[in-house]
Amino acid sequence: MFDKKVVRRRRAALAIFITLSIVMLTAYFGESSGGAFHTLQRGAQEAFAPIETGTGRALKPFRDFFGWFGDTLDAKGENEDLRKEVEQLRKQVAQSSTAEQDARQLRGLVDLERTEGFPAGTEPVAARVIARSPTVWYSTVKIDKGSGDGVREDQPVIAAGGLAGKVTSVTGGTAEVTLITDASSAVSAQIMPDGATGIVKPEVGKPEDLLLEFVQRGRVTEGTTVVTSGFTSDKVESLFPRGVPIGRVSRVDLDEVELYQRVHIKPFADMRRLDIVEVLTQKGEGRETAEVVTP
């Protein structure tokens, strides 16, 4: 328990302090700027100014550190947001590029089917390439259509521009296509419009250079078109329908000794970028399923 006298003294002192404060504030606001209280205030400010300056300088590194720390956290948050935005934009660009490439290949297939001399009696089945040969020679691809879609072995496969290869194995829902750039490929072909014939084989290691061999001497000019001839020979195992474009003559090798000349062909179809192809099935063959390839 506090002594009552002590409590009374403290209360009295507090009352006196409050009364003096009120009197001083009243006098301060009531006097002019040159009064005693204003002069006392300016003196106190001048006396404590060096202390305030020193304290400010001493605390500045701490303020700077906490400011840097806050800015760093803000920057990390902004960088994370920017990284997510960049990833999203990158995905959108990739999807847009893929869709554009698919659309371009589909347009190429449609244009090919409309060319004069394209083989009649076939029913193209569109398919997407789902796997490629693990070598750099562009020899085979796997497609997502099979026997359930009317796909059979030895059927021709076309891509945007021209002939891509033939079906060599089939399952219920997939098929393997051997490309015309594979070392085992051989296609009977004809140079248009003069009709010189030969066998198209790949130039090993050069997927953009096919060779039309066993062409009898005659006038073969650069820039002419080579198409499938539609007939077999003792050097060709499978039959391709007549009129499927293969490529364009890029160069002719002349040999005074040989009875034949070698014609270099640049294929119309780009074997390195096959995404969508068509299998030329026979009209009227039953198919268990029918799917549409969309870009």
C-alpha positions as CSV (number, residue, x, y, z in Angstrom):
1,M,0.0,0.0,0.0
2,F,1.3,3.4,-1.0
3,D,1.5,6.1,1.7
4,K,-1.4,8.5,1.3
5,K,0.8,11.5,1.9
6,V,3.1,10.4,-1.0
7,V,0.2,10.0,-3.3
8,R,-1.2,13.4,-2.4
9,R,2.2,15.0,-3.1
10,R,2.6,13.3,-6.5
11,R,-0.9,14.4,-7.5
12,A,-0.1,18.0,-6.4
13,A,3.2,17.9,-8.4
14,L,1.4,16.6,-11.5
15,A,-1.3,19.3,-11.2
16,I,1.4,22.0,-11.0
17,F,3.3,20.5,-14.0
18,I,0.1,20.5,-16.1
19,T,-0.7,24.0,-15.1
20,L,2.8,25.2,-16.0
21,S,2.6,23.5,-19.3
22,I,-0.6,25.1,-20.2
23,V,0.8,28.5,-19.1
24,M,4.0,28.0,-21.2
25,L,2.0,26.9,-24.3
26,T,-0.3,29.8,-24.0
27,A,2.6,32.2,-23.6
28,Y,4.5,30.6,-26.6
29,F,1.6,30.9,-29.0
30,G,0.7,34.3,-27.7
31,E,4.1,36.0,-28.0
32,S,5.9,37.2,-31.1
33,S,8.6,35.2,-33.0
34,G,11.3,37.2,-31.1
35,G,9.9,36.3,-27.6
36,A,11.7,34.4,-24.9
37,F,10.1,31.0,-25.6
38,H,10.8,31.2,-29.3
39,T,14.4,32.1,-28.6
40,L,14.8,29.2,-26.2
41,Q,13.4,26.8,-28.8
42,R,15.8,28.0,-31.5
43,G,18.7,27.6,-29.0
44,A,17.7,24.1,-28.1
45,Q,17.4,23.2,-31.8
46,E,20.9,24.6,-32.5
47,A,22.3,22.7,-29.5
48,F,20.9,19.4,-30.5
49,A,21.4,19.7,-34.3
50,P,24.9,18.2,-34.3
51,I,23.6,15.2,-32.3
52,E,20.7,14.7,-34.7
53,T,23.1,14.9,-37.7
54,G,25.5,12.4,-36.2
55,T,22.7,10.1,-35.3
56,G,21.3,10.3,-38.8
57,R,24.7,9.5,-40.3
58,A,25.3,6.6,-37.9
59,L,21.9,5.1,-38.7
60,K,22.1,5.7,-42.5
61,P,23.8,2.4,-43.3
62,F,21.1,0.6,-41.4
63,R,18.4,2.5,-43.2
64,D,20.1,1.7,-46.5
65,F,20.5,-1.9,-45.7
66,F,16.8,-2.3,-44.9
67,G,15.9,-0.3,-47.9
68,W,18.1,-2.6,-50.1
69,F,16.6,-5.7,-48.5
70,G,13.1,-4.5,-49.3
71,D,14.0,-3.5,-52.8
72,T,15.6,-6.9,-53.3
73,L,12.5,-8.8,-52.2
74,D,10.4,-6.6,-54.5
75,A,12.8,-7.2,-57.4
76,K,12.7,-11.0,-56.8
77,G,9.0,-11.0,-56.9
78,E,9.0,-9.0,-60.1
79,N,11.6,-11.3,-61.7
80,E,9.4,-14.3,-60.8
81,D,6.4,-12.7,-62.4
82,L,8.4,-11.8,-65.5
83,R,9.8,-15.3,-65.8
84,K,6.3,-16.8,-65.7
85,E,5.1,-14.3,-68.3
86,V,8.1,-15.2,-70.6
87,E,7.4,-18.9,-70.2
88,Q,3.7,-18.4,-71.1
89,L,4.6,-16.3,-74.1
90,R,7.2,-18.9,-75.2
91,K,4.5,-21.6,-75.1
92,Q,2.1,-19.5,-77.1
93,V,4.8,-18.8,-79.7
94,A,5.6,-22.5,-79.9
95,Q,1.9,-23.5,-80.2
96,S,1.4,-20.8,-82.9
97,S,4.4,-22.0,-84.9
98,T,3.4,-25.6,-84.7
99,A,-0.2,-24.8,-85.8
100,E,1.2,-22.7,-88.7
101,Q,3.5,-25.5,-89.8
102,D,0.7,-28.0,-89.7
103,A,-1.6,-25.7,-91.7
104,R,1.2,-25.2,-94.3
105,Q,1.7,-28.9,-94.7
106,L,-2.1,-29.5,-95.0
107,R,-2.4,-26.9,-97.7
108,G,0.5,-28.5,-99.5
109,L,-1.2,-31.8,-99.5
110,V,-4.5,-30.3,-100.8
111,D,-2.6,-28.5,-103.6
112,L,-0.8,-31.8,-104.5
113,E,-4.1,-33.7,-104.8
114,R,-5.4,-30.9,-107.2
115,T,-2.4,-31.2,-109.5
116,E,-3.0,-32.4,-113.0
117,G,-2.2,-36.1,-113.4
118,F,-2.5,-36.9,-109.7
119,P,-3.5,-40.6,-109.5
120,A,-7.2,-41.2,-109.5
121,G,-8.9,-44.1,-107.7
122,T,-7.1,-43.4,-104.4
123,E,-8.5,-42.3,-101.1
124,P,-6.0,-40.3,-99.1
125,V,-5.9,-41.0,-95.4
126,A,-4.3,-38.2,-93.4
127,A,-2.0,-39.2,-90.6
128,R,0.3,-37.5,-88.1
129,V,4.0,-38.5,-87.7
130,I,4.5,-39.8,-84.2
131,A,8.1,-41.1,-84.4
132,R,11.1,-40.8,-86.5
133,S,14.1,-43.1,-87.2
134,P,16.9,-42.5,-84.7
135,T,19.5,-42.0,-87.5
136,V,20.3,-38.8,-89.4
137,W,19.5,-40.4,-92.8
138,Y,15.8,-39.8,-92.6
139,S,14.9,-43.4,-93.4
140,T,11.6,-44.2,-91.6
141,V,8.8,-42.6,-89.7
142,K,5.9,-44.0,-87.8
143,I,2.3,-42.6,-88.3
144,D,-0.8,-42.8,-86.1
145,K,-3.0,-44.7,-88.7
146,G,-3.0,-48.4,-89.3
147,S,-5.0,-51.3,-90.7
148,G,-8.1,-50.1,-88.9
149,D,-8.0,-47.0,-91.2
150,G,-7.5,-48.9,-94.4
151,V,-3.7,-48.7,-94.4
152,R,-1.9,-51.6,-96.0
153,E,1.7,-52.5,-96.8
154,D,3.2,-51.1,-100.0
155,Q,0.7,-48.2,-100.2
156,P,2.3,-44.9,-101.3
157,V,2.7,-42.1,-98.8
158,I,2.8,-38.5,-99.8
159,A,3.7,-35.3,-98.0
160,A,3.3,-31.6,-98.8
161,G,4.9,-31.3,-102.3
162,G,5.2,-34.9,-103.4
163,L,6.1,-38.6,-102.7
164,A,7.5,-39.3,-99.3
165,G,7.7,-43.1,-99.3
166,K,5.7,-46.3,-98.9
167,V,4.1,-48.3,-96.0
168,T,6.3,-51.2,-95.0
169,S,4.6,-52.5,-91.8
170,V,1.2,-52.1,-90.3
171,T,-0.5,-52.6,-86.9
172,G,-4.1,-51.9,-86.0
173,G,-3.5,-48.3,-85.1
174,T,0.0,-47.4,-86.5
175,A,2.1,-47.9,-89.5
176,E,5.8,-47.6,-90.4
177,V,6.7,-45.7,-93.6
178,T,10.0,-46.2,-95.4
179,L,11.0,-42.9,-96.9
180,I,12.4,-42.5,-100.5
181,T,15.6,-41.3,-98.8
182,D,16.2,-44.8,-97.2
183,A,19.0,-46.8,-98.7
184,S,16.6,-49.7,-99.6
185,S,14.2,-47.4,-101.5
186,A,13.8,-47.7,-105.3
187,V,11.0,-46.0,-107.3
188,S,10.3,-46.3,-111.0
189,A,10.0,-42.8,-112.3
190,Q,9.5,-40.7,-115.4
191,I,10.8,-37.3,-116.5
192,M,8.1,-35.1,-117.7
193,P,7.2,-34.2,-120.3
194,D,9.6,-36.1,-122.6
195,G,8.9,-39.4,-120.9
196,A,12.5,-40.6,-120.2
197,T,12.4,-43.3,-117.4
198,G,14.7,-44.6,-114.7
199,I,14.9,-45.7,-111.1
200,V,15.0,-43.2,-108.3
201,K,17.4,-44.1,-105.5
202,P,18.8,-42.0,-102.6
203,E,22.2,-40.4,-102.5
204,V,23.6,-41.8,-99.3
205,G,24.0,-39.1,-96.7
206,K,22.2,-36.5,-98.8
207,P,18.5,-36.5,-98.1
208,E,18.0,-33.5,-100.4
209,D,19.7,-35.3,-103.4
210,L,18.0,-38.2,-105.1
211,L,19.4,-40.0,-108.1
212,L,17.5,-41.1,-111.2
213,E,19.6,-43.9,-112.5
214,F,19.5,-46.0,-115.7
215,V,18.2,-43.2,-117.7
216,Q,19.0,-43.8,-121.4
217,R,20.7,-41.1,-123.3
218,G,18.5,-38.3,-124.4
219,R,17.8,-34.7,-123.7
220,V,17.2,-34.2,-119.9
221,T,17.1,-30.6,-118.8
222,E,17.4,-29.0,-115.4
223,G,14.1,-27.8,-113.8
224,T,12.0,-30.6,-115.3
225,T,9.6,-32.5,-113.1
226,V,10.0,-36.2,-112.2
227,V,6.9,-38.3,-111.3
228,T,6.2,-41.9,-110.6
229,S,6.0,-43.9,-113.8
230,G,3.4,-46.4,-112.6
231,F,5.1,-49.6,-113.9
232,T,7.4,-52.2,-112.4
233,S,10.7,-53.5,-113.5
234,D,13.2,-56.1,-112.4
235,K,14.8,-53.5,-110.2
236,V,11.7,-52.3,-108.4
237,E,9.6,-54.4,-106.0
238,S,6.5,-52.3,-105.4
239,L,4.1,-50.5,-107.6
240,F,3.4,-46.8,-107.2
241,P,0.5,-45.3,-109.1
242,R,1.4,-43.2,-112.0
243,G,1.7,-39.4,-111.7
244,V,2.8,-38.8,-108.1
245,P,5.4,-35.9,-108.2
246,I,8.8,-36.9,-106.8
247,G,11.0,-33.9,-107.4
248,R,12.7,-31.6,-109.8
249,V,15.9,-32.2,-111.9
250,S,18.7,-30.3,-110.3
251,R,21.8,-31.6,-112.3
252,V,22.7,-34.2,-115.0
253,D,25.9,-36.2,-114.9
254,L,27.1,-37.1,-118.4
255,D,29.5,-40.0,-118.9
256,E,30.8,-40.7,-122.4
257,V,31.5,-44.4,-121.5
258,E,28.3,-45.4,-119.8
259,L,25.1,-46.1,-121.8
260,Y,23.1,-44.4,-119.1
261,Q,23.2,-41.0,-117.4
262,R,22.6,-40.1,-113.8
263,V,20.0,-37.4,-113.1
264,H,20.1,-35.6,-109.7
265,I,16.7,-34.8,-108.3
266,K,15.8,-32.4,-105.5
267,P,12.7,-34.0,-103.8
268,F,9.5,-31.9,-103.4
269,A,8.8,-33.3,-100.0
270,D,11.0,-32.1,-97.1
271,M,11.9,-35.4,-95.3
272,R,13.4,-33.6,-92.4
273,R,10.2,-31.8,-91.4
274,L,7.4,-34.4,-91.9
275,D,4.6,-33.8,-89.5
276,I,1.5,-34.7,-91.5
277,V,1.3,-37.1,-94.4
278,E,-1.3,-38.9,-96.4
279,V,-1.5,-42.6,-97.3
280,L,-3.0,-43.3,-100.7
281,T,-5.4,-46.1,-99.9
282,Q,-7.6,-47.8,-102.5
283,K,-11.1,-46.5,-102.8
284,G,-13.7,-48.8,-101.4
285,E,-11.5,-50.5,-98.8
286,G,-13.3,-50.7,-95.4
287,R,-12.0,-48.8,-92.5
288,E,-12.8,-49.6,-88.9
289,T,-12.2,-46.0,-87.7
290,A,-12.1,-42.6,-89.3
291,E,-10.3,-39.7,-87.7
292,V,-9.5,-36.3,-88.9
293,V,-6.0,-34.7,-88.5
294,T,-6.3,-31.2,-87.3
295,P,-3.4,-28.7,-87.1
